[in-house]
Amino acid sequence: MANDIRIQEDSSDEGFLTRQEVADRYGVPVKTLAVWASSGTGPKYYKIGKWARYKMSDLIAWEETQVAGGGAQ
């Protein structure tokens, strides 16, 4: 079916995103991600050499914890 959207559950071949790609996703400066990382408030990240890298599944999981207000009553 052409309109059938499937979410891949197997993250074994999930690539890593750069800090710039994540900053673009959230519309924040790269420095903000660095501050979040140092304070432990941002999404989970991996240190690969000297570089921070993010998995999309971790970003989505973190986003789900960021809900503030709204919703059904």
PDB file of N, CA, C, O and CB in Angstrom:
ATOM      1  N   MET A   1       0.841  -1.175   0.000  1.00  0.00           N
ATOM      2  CA  MET A   1       0.000   0.000   0.000  1.00  0.00           C
ATOM      3  C   MET A   1       0.888   1.240   0.000  1.00  0.00           C
ATOM      4  O   MET A   1       1.794   1.336   0.827  1.00  0.00           O
ATOM      5  CB  MET A   1      -0.958  -0.003   1.215  1.00  0.00           C
ATOM      6  N   ALA A   2       0.661   2.165  -0.879  1.00  0.00           N
ATOM      7  CA  ALA A   2       1.513   3.331  -1.055  1.00  0.00           C
ATOM      8  C   ALA A   2       1.506   4.262   0.155  1.00  0.00           C
ATOM      9  O   ALA A   2       2.529   4.875   0.461  1.00  0.00           O
ATOM     10  CB  ALA A   2       1.082   4.090  -2.278  1.00  0.00           C
ATOM     11  N   ASN A   3       0.383   4.379   0.844  1.00  0.00           N
ATOM     12  CA  ASN A   3       0.279   5.283   1.989  1.00  0.00           C
ATOM     13  C   ASN A   3       0.611   4.613   3.315  1.00  0.00           C
ATOM     14  O   ASN A   3       0.481   5.228   4.373  1.00  0.00           O
ATOM     15  CB  ASN A   3      -1.106   5.857   2.057  1.00  0.00           C
ATOM     16  N   ASP A   4       1.032   3.375   3.263  1.00  0.00           N
ATOM     17  CA  ASP A   4       1.357   2.629   4.470  1.00  0.00           C
ATOM     18  C   ASP A   4       2.727   3.060   4.983  1.00  0.00           C
ATOM     19  O   ASP A   4       3.742   2.793   4.340  1.00  0.00           O
ATOM     20  CB  ASP A   4       1.328   1.106   4.201  1.00  0.00           C
ATOM     21  N   ILE A   5       2.762   3.729   6.143  1.00  0.00           N
ATOM     22  CA  ILE A   5       4.014   4.174   6.735  1.00  0.00           C
ATOM     23  C   ILE A   5       4.390   3.175   7.816  1.00  0.00           C
ATOM     24  O   ILE A   5       3.602   2.888   8.718  1.00  0.00           O
ATOM     25  CB  ILE A   5       3.898   5.626   7.314  1.00  0.00           C
ATOM     26  N   ARG A   6       5.582   2.659   7.714  1.00  0.00           N
ATOM     27  CA  ARG A   6       6.052   1.689   8.697  1.00  0.00           C
ATOM     28  C   ARG A   6       7.248   2.263   9.447  1.00  0.00           C
ATOM     29  O   ARG A   6       8.158   2.843   8.855  1.00  0.00           O
ATOM     30  CB  ARG A   6       6.425   0.349   8.016  1.00  0.00           C
ATOM     31  N   ILE A   7       7.221   2.087  10.750  1.00  0.00           N
ATOM     32  CA  ILE A   7       8.341   2.500  11.575  1.00  0.00           C
ATOM     33  C   ILE A   7       9.217   1.283  11.775  1.00  0.00           C
ATOM     34  O   ILE A   7       8.754   0.236  12.227  1.00  0.00           O
ATOM     35  CB  ILE A   7       7.870   3.102  12.941  1.00  0.00           C
ATOM     36  N   GLN A   8      10.471   1.427  11.438  1.00  0.00           N
ATOM     37  CA  GLN A   8      11.385   0.310  11.577  1.00  0.00           C
ATOM     38  C   GLN A   8      11.708   0.114  13.048  1.00  0.00           C
ATOM     39  O   GLN A   8      12.228   1.022  13.698  1.00  0.00           O
ATOM     40  CB  GLN A   8      12.671   0.540  10.754  1.00  0.00           C
ATOM     41  N   GLU A   9      11.406  -1.062  13.577  1.00  0.00           N
ATOM     42  CA  GLU A   9      11.635  -1.363  14.979  1.00  0.00           C
ATOM     43  C   GLU A   9      13.075  -1.783  15.244  1.00  0.00           C
ATOM     44  O   GLU A   9      13.592  -1.552  16.337  1.00  0.00           O
ATOM     45  CB  GLU A   9      10.689  -2.449  15.437  1.00  0.00           C
ATOM     46  N   ASP A  10      13.725  -2.392  14.268  1.00  0.00           N
ATOM     47  CA  ASP A  10      15.086  -2.863  14.445  1.00  0.00           C
ATOM     48  C   ASP A  10      16.035  -1.702  14.237  1.00  0.00           C
ATOM     49  O   ASP A  10      16.162  -1.181  13.129  1.00  0.00           O
ATOM     50  CB  ASP A  10      15.408  -4.021  13.477  1.00  0.00           C
ATOM     51  N   SER A  11      16.706  -1.295  15.313  1.00  0.00           N
ATOM     52  CA  SER A  11      17.595  -0.150  15.204  1.00  0.00           C
ATOM     53  C   SER A  11      19.040  -0.574  14.987  1.00  0.00           C
ATOM     54  O   SER A  11      19.944   0.253  15.109  1.00  0.00           O
ATOM     55  CB  SER A  11      17.491   0.709  16.443  1.00  0.00           C
ATOM     56  N   SER A  12      19.280  -1.844  14.668  1.00  0.00           N
ATOM     57  CA  SER A  12      20.648  -2.315  14.511  1.00  0.00           C
ATOM     58  C   SER A  12      21.371  -1.622  13.367  1.00  0.00           C
ATOM     59  O   SER A  12      22.595  -1.498  13.402  1.00  0.00           O
ATOM     60  CB  SER A  12      20.658  -3.803  14.290  1.00  0.00           C
ATOM     61  N   ASP A  13      20.636  -1.165  12.349  1.00  0.00           N
ATOM     62  CA  ASP A  13      21.276  -0.464  11.247  1.00  0.00           C
ATOM     63  C   ASP A  13      20.975   1.023  11.279  1.00  0.00           C
ATOM     64  O   ASP A  13      21.146   1.729  10.286  1.00  0.00           O
ATOM     65  CB  ASP A  13      20.835  -1.052   9.925  1.00  0.00           C
ATOM     66  N   GLU A  14      20.523   1.488  12.437  1.00  0.00           N
ATOM     67  CA  GLU A  14      20.207   2.902  12.613  1.00  0.00           C
ATOM     68  C   GLU A  14      21.511   3.699  12.610  1.00  0.00           C
ATOM     69  O   GLU A  14      22.449   3.376  13.339  1.00  0.00           O
ATOM     70  CB  GLU A  14      19.406   3.142  13.936  1.00  0.00           C
ATOM     71  N   GLY A  15      21.556   4.727  11.793  1.00  0.00           N
ATOM     72  CA  GLY A  15      22.751   5.555  11.730  1.00  0.00           C
ATOM     73  C   GLY A  15      22.784   6.582  12.842  1.00  0.00           C
ATOM     74  O   GLY A  15      21.807   6.772  13.565  1.00  0.00           O
ATOM     75  N   PHE A  16      23.912   7.232  12.964  1.00  0.00           N
ATOM     76  CA  PHE A  16      24.076   8.279  13.954  1.00  0.00           C
ATOM     77  C   PHE A  16      23.904   9.643  13.291  1.00  0.00           C
ATOM     78  O   PHE A  16      24.273   9.839  12.133  1.00  0.00           O
ATOM     79  CB  PHE A  16      25.453   8.172  14.640  1.00  0.00           C
ATOM     80  N   LEU A  17      23.342  10.570  14.041  1.00  0.00           N
ATOM     81  CA  LEU A  17      23.183  11.948  13.589  1.00  0.00           C
ATOM     82  C   LEU A  17      24.248  12.814  14.258  1.00  0.00           C
ATOM     83  O   LEU A  17      24.637  12.575  15.401  1.00  0.00           O
ATOM     84  CB  LEU A  17      21.751  12.482  13.907  1.00  0.00           C
ATOM     85  N   THR A  18      24.705  13.809  13.531  1.00  0.00           N
ATOM     86  CA  THR A  18      25.664  14.745  14.104  1.00  0.00           C
ATOM     87  C   THR A  18      24.931  15.740  14.997  1.00  0.00           C
ATOM     88  O   THR A  18      23.706  15.850  14.958  1.00  0.00           O
ATOM     89  CB  THR A  18      26.450  15.482  12.989  1.00  0.00           C
ATOM     90  N   ARG A  19      25.696  16.448  15.789  1.00  0.00           N
ATOM     91  CA  ARG A  19      25.109  17.478  16.639  1.00  0.00           C
ATOM     92  C   ARG A  19      24.461  18.564  15.781  1.00  0.00           C
ATOM     93  O   ARG A  19      23.428  19.115  16.162  1.00  0.00           O
ATOM     94  CB  ARG A  19      26.180  18.091  17.568  1.00  0.00           C
ATOM     95  N   GLN A  20      25.056  18.879  14.628  1.00  0.00           N
ATOM     96  CA  GLN A  20      24.467  19.876  13.733  1.00  0.00           C
ATOM     97  C   GLN A  20      23.120  19.405  13.203  1.00  0.00           C
ATOM     98  O   GLN A  20      22.179  20.194  13.121  1.00  0.00           O
ATOM     99  CB  GLN A  20      25.415  20.177  12.567  1.00  0.00           C
ATOM    100  N   GLU A  21      23.015  18.129  12.842  1.00  0.00           N
ATOM    101  CA  GLU A  21      21.748  17.594  12.337  1.00  0.00           C
ATOM    102  C   GLU A  21      20.668  17.642  13.410  1.00  0.00           C
ATOM    103  O   GLU A  21      19.509  17.939  13.119  1.00  0.00           O
ATOM    104  CB  GLU A  21      21.933  16.154  11.843  1.00  0.00           C
ATOM    105  N   VAL A  22      21.047  17.352  14.639  1.00  0.00           N
ATOM    106  CA  VAL A  22      20.081  17.398  15.741  1.00  0.00           C
ATOM    107  C   VAL A  22      19.687  18.848  16.025  1.00  0.00           C
ATOM    108  O   VAL A  22      18.515  19.136  16.270  1.00  0.00           O
ATOM    109  CB  VAL A  22      20.669  16.733  17.018  1.00  0.00           C
ATOM    110  N   ALA A  23      20.641  19.744  15.994  1.00  0.00           N
ATOM    111  CA  ALA A  23      20.344  21.164  16.193  1.00  0.00           C
ATOM    112  C   ALA A  23      19.370  21.655  15.122  1.00  0.00           C
ATOM    113  O   ALA A  23      18.444  22.409  15.421  1.00  0.00           O
ATOM    114  CB  ALA A  23      21.643  22.003  16.165  1.00  0.00           C
ATOM    115  N   ASP A  24      19.577  21.233  13.891  1.00  0.00           N
ATOM    116  CA  ASP A  24      18.663  21.609  12.805  1.00  0.00           C
ATOM    117  C   ASP A  24      17.269  21.041  13.050  1.00  0.00           C
ATOM    118  O   ASP A  24      16.269  21.711  12.790  1.00  0.00           O
ATOM    119  CB  ASP A  24      19.204  21.118  11.448  1.00  0.00           C
ATOM    120  N   ARG A  25      17.201  19.824  13.542  1.00  0.00           N
ATOM    121  CA  ARG A  25      15.906  19.178  13.828  1.00  0.00           C
ATOM    122  C   ARG A  25      15.111  19.983  14.853  1.00  0.00           C
ATOM    123  O   ARG A  25      13.903  20.171  14.709  1.00  0.00           O
ATOM    124  CB  ARG A  25      16.121  17.735  14.343  1.00  0.00           C
ATOM    125  N   TYR A  26      15.803  20.454  15.887  1.00  0.00           N
ATOM    126  CA  TYR A  26      15.132  21.153  16.972  1.00  0.00           C
ATOM    127  C   TYR A  26      15.103  22.668  16.793  1.00  0.00           C
ATOM    128  O   TYR A  26      14.430  23.368  17.549  1.00  0.00           O
ATOM    129  CB  TYR A  26      15.796  20.819  18.266  1.00  0.00           C
ATOM    130  N   GLY A  27      15.819  23.172  15.812  1.00  0.00           N
ATOM    131  CA  GLY A  27      15.854  24.614  15.597  1.00  0.00           C
ATOM    132  C   GLY A  27      16.567  25.364  16.703  1.00  0.00           C
ATOM    133  O   GLY A  27      16.180  26.474  17.071  1.00  0.00           O
ATOM    134  N   VAL A  28      17.608  24.750  17.226  1.00  0.00           N
ATOM    135  CA  VAL A  28      18.399  25.371  18.286  1.00  0.00           C
ATOM    136  C   VAL A  28      19.857  25.440  17.843  1.00  0.00           C
ATOM    137  O   VAL A  28      20.263  24.705  16.943  1.00  0.00           O
ATOM    138  CB  VAL A  28      18.263  24.582  19.624  1.00  0.00           C
ATOM    139  N   PRO A  29      20.646  26.312  18.462  1.00  0.00           N
ATOM    140  CA  PRO A  29      22.077  26.345  18.134  1.00  0.00           C
ATOM    141  C   PRO A  29      22.780  25.071  18.595  1.00  0.00           C
ATOM    142  O   PRO A  29      22.353  24.430  19.555  1.00  0.00           O
ATOM    143  CB  PRO A  29      22.745  27.572  18.776  1.00  0.00           C
ATOM    144  N   VAL A  30      23.842  24.717  17.916  1.00  0.00           N
ATOM    145  CA  VAL A  30      24.640  23.545  18.295  1.00  0.00           C
ATOM    146  C   VAL A  30      25.114  23.688  19.741  1.00  0.00           C
ATOM    147  O   VAL A  30      25.161  22.707  20.482  1.00  0.00           O
ATOM    148  CB  VAL A  30      25.855  23.370  17.339  1.00  0.00           C
ATOM    149  N   LYS A  31      25.462  24.899  20.133  1.00  0.00           N
ATOM    150  CA  LYS A  31      25.937  25.141  21.501  1.00  0.00           C
ATOM    151  C   LYS A  31      24.887  24.738  22.544  1.00  0.00           C
ATOM    152  O   LYS A  31      25.238  24.283  23.632  1.00  0.00           O
ATOM    153  CB  LYS A  31      26.307  26.620  21.678  1.00  0.00           C
ATOM    154  N   THR A  32      23.618  24.904  22.218  1.00  0.00           N
ATOM    155  CA  THR A  32      22.554  24.506  23.145  1.00  0.00           C
ATOM    156  C   THR A  32      22.621  23.010  23.419  1.00  0.00           C
ATOM    157  O   THR A  32      22.459  22.580  24.561  1.00  0.00           O
ATOM    158  CB  THR A  32      21.168  24.883  22.580  1.00  0.00           C
ATOM    159  N   LEU A  33      22.858  22.215  22.383  1.00  0.00           N
ATOM    160  CA  LEU A  33      22.986  20.768  22.584  1.00  0.00           C
ATOM    161  C   LEU A  33      24.179  20.440  23.465  1.00  0.00           C
ATOM    162  O   LEU A  33      24.111  19.527  24.289  1.00  0.00           O
ATOM    163  CB  LEU A  33      23.120  20.050  21.241  1.00  0.00           C
ATOM    164  N   ALA A  34      25.272  21.177  23.298  1.00  0.00           N
ATOM    165  CA  ALA A  34      26.445  20.959  24.144  1.00  0.00           C
ATOM    166  C   ALA A  34      26.132  21.281  25.601  1.00  0.00           C
ATOM    167  O   ALA A  34      26.560  20.566  26.508  1.00  0.00           O
ATOM    168  CB  ALA A  34      27.625  21.811  23.656  1.00  0.00           C
ATOM    169  N   VAL A  35      25.384  22.362  25.820  1.00  0.00           N
ATOM    170  CA  VAL A  35      24.993  22.737  27.187  1.00  0.00           C
ATOM    171  C   VAL A  35      24.068  21.673  27.773  1.00  0.00           C
ATOM    172  O   VAL A  35      24.233  21.265  28.923  1.00  0.00           O
ATOM    173  CB  VAL A  35      24.294  24.129  27.202  1.00  0.00           C
ATOM    174  N   TRP A  36      23.095  21.225  26.977  1.00  0.00           N
ATOM    175  CA  TRP A  36      22.194  20.170  27.449  1.00  0.00           C
ATOM    176  C   TRP A  36      22.976  18.915  27.809  1.00  0.00           C
ATOM    177  O   TRP A  36      22.698  18.273  28.822  1.00  0.00           O
ATOM    178  CB  TRP A  36      21.137  19.845  26.383  1.00  0.00           C
ATOM    179  N   ALA A  37      23.949  18.567  26.980  1.00  0.00           N
ATOM    180  CA  ALA A  37      24.747  17.365  27.227  1.00  0.00           C
ATOM    181  C   ALA A  37      25.543  17.498  28.524  1.00  0.00           C
ATOM    182  O   ALA A  37      25.605  16.557  29.315  1.00  0.00           O
ATOM    183  CB  ALA A  37      25.698  17.100  26.046  1.00  0.00           C
ATOM    184  N   SER A  38      26.149  18.660  28.741  1.00  0.00           N
ATOM    185  CA  SER A  38      26.973  18.832  29.949  1.00  0.00           C
ATOM    186  C   SER A  38      26.127  18.900  31.212  1.00  0.00           C
ATOM    187  O   SER A  38      26.599  18.565  32.299  1.00  0.00           O
ATOM    188  CB  SER A  38      27.820  20.094  29.835  1.00  0.00           C
ATOM    189  N   SER A  39      24.880  19.333  31.072  1.00  0.00           N
ATOM    190  CA  SER A  39      24.001  19.414  32.250  1.00  0.00           C
ATOM    191  C   SER A  39      23.150  18.158  32.429  1.00  0.00           C
ATOM    192  O   SER A  39      22.459  18.010  33.437  1.00  0.00           O
ATOM    193  CB  SER A  39      23.092  20.631  32.139  1.00  0.00           C
ATOM    194  N   GLY A  40      23.201  17.252  31.446  1.00  0.00           N
ATOM    195  CA  GLY A  40      22.442  16.004  31.548  1.00  0.00           C
ATOM    196  C   GLY A  40      20.957  16.160  31.282  1.00  0.00           C
ATOM    197  O   GLY A  40      20.171  15.292  31.661  1.00  0.00           O
ATOM    198  N   THR A  41      20.554  17.255  30.635  1.00  0.00           N
ATOM    199  CA  THR A  41      19.126  17.479  30.406  1.00  0.00           C
ATOM    200  C   THR A  41      18.684  17.168  28.980  1.00  0.00           C
ATOM    201  O   THR A  41      17.486  17.123  28.704  1.00  0.00           O
ATOM    202  CB  THR A  41      18.781  18.903  30.730  1.00  0.00           C
ATOM    203  N   GLY A  42      19.609  16.959  28.094  1.00  0.00           N
ATOM    204  CA  GLY A  42      19.273  16.727  26.692  1.00  0.00           C
ATOM    205  C   GLY A  42      19.100  15.259  26.367  1.00  0.00           C
ATOM    206  O   GLY A  42      19.095  14.408  27.256  1.00  0.00           O
ATOM    207  N   PRO A  43      18.956  14.969  25.083  1.00  0.00           N
ATOM    208  CA  PRO A  43      18.797  13.583  24.656  1.00  0.00           C
ATOM    209  C   PRO A  43      20.082  12.791  24.855  1.00  0.00           C
ATOM    210  O   PRO A  43      21.179  13.350  24.881  1.00  0.00           O
ATOM    211  CB  PRO A  43      18.369  13.525  23.195  1.00  0.00           C
ATOM    212  N   LYS A  44      19.927  11.497  24.993  1.00  0.00           N
ATOM    213  CA  LYS A  44      21.057  10.583  25.122  1.00  0.00           C
ATOM    214  C   LYS A  44      21.955  10.727  23.895  1.00  0.00           C
ATOM    215  O   LYS A  44      21.477  10.859  22.769  1.00  0.00           O
ATOM    216  CB  LYS A  44      20.570   9.112  25.284  1.00  0.00           C
ATOM    217  N   TYR A  45      23.261  10.697  24.135  1.00  0.00           N
ATOM    218  CA  TYR A  45      24.202  10.800  23.019  1.00  0.00           C
ATOM    219  C   TYR A  45      25.368   9.856  23.255  1.00  0.00           C
ATOM    220  O   TYR A  45      25.555   9.344  24.359  1.00  0.00           O
ATOM    221  CB  TYR A  45      24.708  12.258  22.845  1.00  0.00           C
ATOM    222  N   TYR A  46      26.134   9.635  22.226  1.00  0.00           N
ATOM    223  CA  TYR A  46      27.271   8.723  22.255  1.00  0.00           C
ATOM    224  C   TYR A  46      28.529   9.505  21.917  1.00  0.00           C
ATOM    225  O   TYR A  46      28.508  10.352  21.025  1.00  0.00           O
ATOM    226  CB  TYR A  46      27.071   7.538  21.268  1.00  0.00           C
ATOM    227  N   LYS A  47      29.602   9.238  22.603  1.00  0.00           N
ATOM    228  CA  LYS A  47      30.890   9.841  22.272  1.00  0.00           C
ATOM    229  C   LYS A  47      31.629   8.857  21.375  1.00  0.00           C
ATOM    230  O   LYS A  47      31.976   7.755  21.803  1.00  0.00           O
ATOM    231  CB  LYS A  47      31.728  10.186  23.568  1.00  0.00           C
ATOM    232  N   ILE A  48      31.863   9.252  20.154  1.00  0.00           N
ATOM    233  CA  ILE A  48      32.608   8.439  19.199  1.00  0.00           C
ATOM    234  C   ILE A  48      33.858   9.247  18.878  1.00  0.00           C
ATOM    235  O   ILE A  48      33.814  10.219  18.123  1.00  0.00           O
ATOM    236  CB  ILE A  48      31.754   8.098  17.887  1.00  0.00           C
ATOM    237  N   GLY A  49      34.962   8.829  19.460  1.00  0.00           N
ATOM    238  CA  GLY A  49      36.162   9.651  19.402  1.00  0.00           C
ATOM    239  C   GLY A  49      35.898  10.917  20.191  1.00  0.00           C
ATOM    240  O   GLY A  49      35.510  10.857  21.358  1.00  0.00           O
ATOM    241  N   LYS A  50      36.105  12.054  19.568  1.00  0.00           N
ATOM    242  CA  LYS A  50      35.812  13.318  20.249  1.00  0.00           C
ATOM    243  C   LYS A  50      34.454  13.885  19.868  1.00  0.00           C
ATOM    244  O   LYS A  50      34.097  14.986  20.287  1.00  0.00           O
ATOM    245  CB  LYS A  50      36.886  14.333  19.937  1.00  0.00           C
ATOM    246  N   TRP A  51      33.709  13.148  19.089  1.00  0.00           N
ATOM    247  CA  TRP A  51      32.445  13.652  18.543  1.00  0.00           C
ATOM    248  C   TRP A  51      31.231  13.095  19.286  1.00  0.00           C
ATOM    249  O   TRP A  51      31.205  11.926  19.671  1.00  0.00           O
ATOM    250  CB  TRP A  51      32.341  13.306  17.063  1.00  0.00           C
ATOM    251  N   ALA A  52      30.232  13.950  19.478  1.00  0.00           N
ATOM    252  CA  ALA A  52      28.942  13.511  20.023  1.00  0.00           C
ATOM    253  C   ALA A  52      28.073  13.082  18.846  1.00  0.00           C
ATOM    254  O   ALA A  52      27.991  13.779  17.835  1.00  0.00           O
ATOM    255  CB  ALA A  52      28.243  14.654  20.868  1.00  0.00           C
ATOM    256  N   ARG A  53      27.426  11.930  18.986  1.00  0.00           N
ATOM    257  CA  ARG A  53      26.528  11.420  17.953  1.00  0.00           C
ATOM    258  C   ARG A  53      25.243  10.948  18.621  1.00  0.00           C
ATOM    259  O   ARG A  53      25.245  10.503  19.768  1.00  0.00           O
ATOM    260  CB  ARG A  53      27.195  10.263  17.141  1.00  0.00           C
ATOM    261  N   TYR A  54      24.144  11.056  17.875  1.00  0.00           N
ATOM    262  CA  TYR A  54      22.818  10.754  18.401  1.00  0.00           C
ATOM    263  C   TYR A  54      22.120   9.720  17.531  1.00  0.00           C
ATOM    264  O   TYR A  54      22.276   9.721  16.310  1.00  0.00           O
ATOM    265  CB  TYR A  54      21.971  12.029  18.495  1.00  0.00           C
ATOM    266  N   LYS A  55      21.350   8.838  18.163  1.00  0.00           N
ATOM    267  CA  LYS A  55      20.494   7.902  17.424  1.00  0.00           C
ATOM    268  C   LYS A  55      19.085   8.480  17.389  1.00  0.00           C
ATOM    269  O   LYS A  55      18.610   9.045  18.374  1.00  0.00           O
ATOM    270  CB  LYS A  55      20.502   6.470  18.080  1.00  0.00           C
ATOM    271  N   MET A  56      18.425   8.333  16.252  1.00  0.00           N
ATOM    272  CA  MET A  56      17.067   8.861  16.103  1.00  0.00           C
ATOM    273  C   MET A  56      16.126   8.272  17.151  1.00  0.00           C
ATOM    274  O   MET A  56      15.282   8.989  17.688  1.00  0.00           O
ATOM    275  CB  MET A  56      16.533   8.568  14.695  1.00  0.00           C
ATOM    276  N   SER A  57      16.255   6.997  17.447  1.00  0.00           N
ATOM    277  CA  SER A  57      15.371   6.379  18.444  1.00  0.00           C
ATOM    278  C   SER A  57      15.541   7.033  19.815  1.00  0.00           C
ATOM    279  O   SER A  57      14.567   7.183  20.552  1.00  0.00           O
ATOM    280  CB  SER A  57      15.651   4.868  18.546  1.00  0.00           C
ATOM    281  N   ASP A  58      16.764   7.424  20.161  1.00  0.00           N
ATOM    282  CA  ASP A  58      16.994   8.116  21.432  1.00  0.00           C
ATOM    283  C   ASP A  58      16.408   9.525  21.414  1.00  0.00           C
ATOM    284  O   ASP A  58      15.890  10.001  22.425  1.00  0.00           O
ATOM    285  CB  ASP A  58      18.492   8.180  21.738  1.00  0.00           C
ATOM    286  N   LEU A  59      16.492  10.187  20.266  1.00  0.00           N
ATOM    287  CA  LEU A  59      15.897  11.521  20.152  1.00  0.00           C
ATOM    288  C   LEU A  59      14.388  11.462  20.331  1.00  0.00           C
ATOM    289  O   LEU A  59      13.804  12.277  21.044  1.00  0.00           O
ATOM    290  CB  LEU A  59      16.240  12.149  18.797  1.00  0.00           C
ATOM    291  N   ILE A  60      13.766  10.495  19.679  1.00  0.00           N
ATOM    292  CA  ILE A  60      12.311  10.353  19.777  1.00  0.00           C
ATOM    293  C   ILE A  60      11.910  10.033  21.213  1.00  0.00           C
ATOM    294  O   ILE A  60      10.932  10.580  21.722  1.00  0.00           O
ATOM    295  CB  ILE A  60      11.803   9.250  18.818  1.00  0.00           C
ATOM    296  N   ALA A  61      12.658   9.155  21.864  1.00  0.00           N
ATOM    297  CA  ALA A  61      12.362   8.807  23.264  1.00  0.00           C
ATOM    298  C   ALA A  61      12.482  10.039  24.156  1.00  0.00           C
ATOM    299  O   ALA A  61      11.644  10.249  25.033  1.00  0.00           O
ATOM    300  CB  ALA A  61      13.314   7.691  23.766  1.00  0.00           C
ATOM    301  N   TRP A  62      13.513  10.855  23.942  1.00  0.00           N
ATOM    302  CA  TRP A  62      13.695  12.063  24.731  1.00  0.00           C
ATOM    303  C   TRP A  62      12.576  13.064  24.454  1.00  0.00           C
ATOM    304  O   TRP A  62      12.068  13.706  25.374  1.00  0.00           O
ATOM    305  CB  TRP A  62      15.058  12.693  24.435  1.00  0.00           C
ATOM    306  N   GLU A  63      12.196  13.195  23.183  1.00  0.00           N
ATOM    307  CA  GLU A  63      11.114  14.112  22.814  1.00  0.00           C
ATOM    308  C   GLU A  63       9.830  13.759  23.558  1.00  0.00           C
ATOM    309  O   GLU A  63       9.091  14.648  23.982  1.00  0.00           O
ATOM    310  CB  GLU A  63      10.873  14.077  21.294  1.00  0.00           C
ATOM    311  N   GLU A  64       9.568  12.479  23.713  1.00  0.00           N
ATOM    312  CA  GLU A  64       8.350  12.042  24.413  1.00  0.00           C
ATOM    313  C   GLU A  64       8.341  12.472  25.873  1.00  0.00           C
ATOM    314  O   GLU A  64       7.276  12.584  26.480  1.00  0.00           O
ATOM    315  CB  GLU A  64       8.211  10.530  24.329  1.00  0.00           C
ATOM    316  N   THR A  65       9.514  12.713  26.438  1.00  0.00           N
ATOM    317  CA  THR A  65       9.575  13.159  27.851  1.00  0.00           C
ATOM    318  C   THR A  65       9.439  14.669  27.978  1.00  0.00           C
ATOM    319  O   THR A  65       9.387  15.191  29.091  1.00  0.00           O
ATOM    320  CB  THR A  65      10.893  12.712  28.496  1.00  0.00           C
ATOM    321  N   GLN A  66       9.382  15.371  26.864  1.00  0.00           N
ATOM    322  CA  GLN A  66       9.385  16.835  26.877  1.00  0.00           C
ATOM    323  C   GLN A  66       7.988  17.451  26.777  1.00  0.00           C
ATOM    324  O   GLN A  66       7.866  18.667  26.630  1.00  0.00           O
ATOM    325  CB  GLN A  66      10.233  17.345  25.746  1.00  0.00           C
ATOM    326  N   VAL A  67       6.959  16.656  26.853  1.00  0.00           N
ATOM    327  CA  VAL A  67       5.599  17.171  26.745  1.00  0.00           C
ATOM    328  C   VAL A  67       5.318  18.080  27.946  1.00  0.00           C
ATOM    329  O   VAL A  67       5.511  17.685  29.095  1.00  0.00           O
ATOM    330  CB  VAL A  67       4.562  16.003  26.671  1.00  0.00           C
ATOM    331  N   ALA A  68       4.867  19.283  27.664  1.00  0.00           N
ATOM    332  CA  ALA A  68       4.595  20.243  28.732  1.00  0.00           C
ATOM    333  C   ALA A  68       3.267  20.941  28.463  1.00  0.00           C
ATOM    334  O   ALA A  68       3.203  21.897  27.691  1.00  0.00           O
ATOM    335  CB  ALA A  68       5.744  21.280  28.852  1.00  0.00           C
ATOM    336  N   GLY A  69       2.231  20.466  29.092  1.00  0.00           N
ATOM    337  CA  GLY A  69       0.929  21.097  28.946  1.00  0.00           C
ATOM    338  C   GLY A  69       0.128  20.517  27.801  1.00  0.00           C
ATOM    339  O   GLY A  69       0.591  19.633  27.081  1.00  0.00           O
ATOM    340  N   GLY A  70      -1.073  21.027  27.645  1.00  0.00           N
ATOM    341  CA  GLY A  70      -1.961  20.532  26.597  1.00  0.00           C
ATOM    342  C   GLY A  70      -2.517  19.161  26.966  1.00  0.00           C
ATOM    343  O   GLY A  70      -2.542  18.778  28.136  1.00  0.00           O
ATOM    344  N   GLY A  71      -2.952  18.448  25.967  1.00  0.00           N
ATOM    345  CA  GLY A  71      -3.463  17.105  26.189  1.00  0.00           C
ATOM    346  C   GLY A  71      -4.915  17.098  26.610  1.00  0.00           C
ATOM    347  O   GLY A  71      -5.494  18.141  26.913  1.00  0.00           O
ATOM    348  N   ALA A  72      -5.489  15.925  26.627  1.00  0.00           N
ATOM    349  CA  ALA A  72      -6.899  15.743  26.996  1.00  0.00           C
ATOM    350  C   ALA A  72      -7.064  15.831  28.503  1.00  0.00           C
ATOM    351  O   ALA A  72      -6.162  15.487  29.267  1.00  0.00           O
ATOM    352  CB  ALA A  72      -7.432  14.389  26.481  1.00  0.00           C
ATOM    353  N   GLN A  73      -8.241  16.302  28.914  1.00  0.00           N
ATOM    354  CA  GLN A  73      -8.530  16.386  30.348  1.00  0.00           C
ATOM    355  C   GLN A  73      -9.633  15.465  30.720  1.00  0.00           C
ATOM    356  O   GLN A  73     -10.014  15.399  31.889  1.00  0.00           O
ATOM    357  CB  GLN A  73      -8.886  17.789  30.753  1.00  0.00           C
TER     358      GLN A  73
END
